[in-house]
Amino acid sequence: KLTYGARVGLNWTITPSHQSWITYSPQRAEYDDPNPVYVILRKDILNAVSLGWRYSIDRSWQCSLETDYQHNKSSIEIYEYERTQVKLNLMYRLF
């Protein structure tokens, strides 16, 4: 399988304790052998976008909220999908 892609992103520091970001990640995958069930070569194109925000409560604690959207287009319909995830994180730094 041959896979290649890229990631492009922007980060903003709104205030010293508030940061936000956006990323775009296109990826293409081409499989070497035909799918044994569908007897065709599988080719996928994945596009992903992520948007997030982080709040630094103090030096040790951070809270972040992020949403991800993915769309996979495939030459075999069963492998096509759209996915949206929302994540809330709470992080404590030891050092």
N, C-alpha and C positions, 0 to 999 in steps of 0.2 A: 504494500500500500504506500502510495506517495502522498504525503500531506504537507501543505505549506500554507502560511498565513502571515498575518501581521497584527500589531496592536498599536493603536494611536490613542492618546489620552491627553486630557487637560486637567490640571489641578489648580484650584483657587484657594488662597488663604483669605478668608473674608475678614476675620479678626484673629488675633493670636490663638484663640481657643476654638474657632470654627473654621473647618476646611471642607471643601466639596470637590468632587471630581466627576468626570465623565470619560468613558472609554468606548472605543469601537474596535471590534476584533473580527475581521473577515477570515475565513479559513476554507480551503478547498481540499478534498480528499478524492483520490482516484485509486481504485482497487486494481490489483494486478490480474486476478483471475475472475472469470464470470461467477456470479452467484449460482450455487448449485441448484437452487429451487427455481429461480426465475430465468436462468441461463442467459443473463445479460451482465455487462460490466456495470458495477456500481460506481457512481460519481456523486459526491455530496458537496453542497455549498452551504456553509454555516455562517450566519451573520449574528453577532452578539453585541448588545449595547448594555452598558452598566452606568448607573447614576447613583452617587452616594454623598453622604454628609457625615462628618465626624465632629464631635464635641469633646474637647479636653476638659474634664471636670477639674482636675488638678494635675500635678506632675505624674501621678501614678494611674489615675483612672481616666478611661475614655469610653465614650458611647458612640456607636455609629449605626446608621440606617442606610441600607443599600438595596436597590432594585435592579434586577438583571432581566433582560429579554433576549431570548434566542429563537432564531428561525432557521431550521435546517431543510433545505430543498434537496431532493435525491432523485436519481434516475429510477429508483425502485420506491414506489409510493409508500410502502410500509415503514420506511425509514424517515419519512418526512414528519416534522413536528414543529410546534411552537411551544415555548415554555417561558413563563414569567415567575420569578422568585423574588420574594421580599425577605430581607435578613435584618435582624436587630441584634447587635453585638454589644457586649459589655466586657471591657478588657482592663486587667490590672497588670501593670508593669512591675516586675520585681526589682529590676536594676535600672 
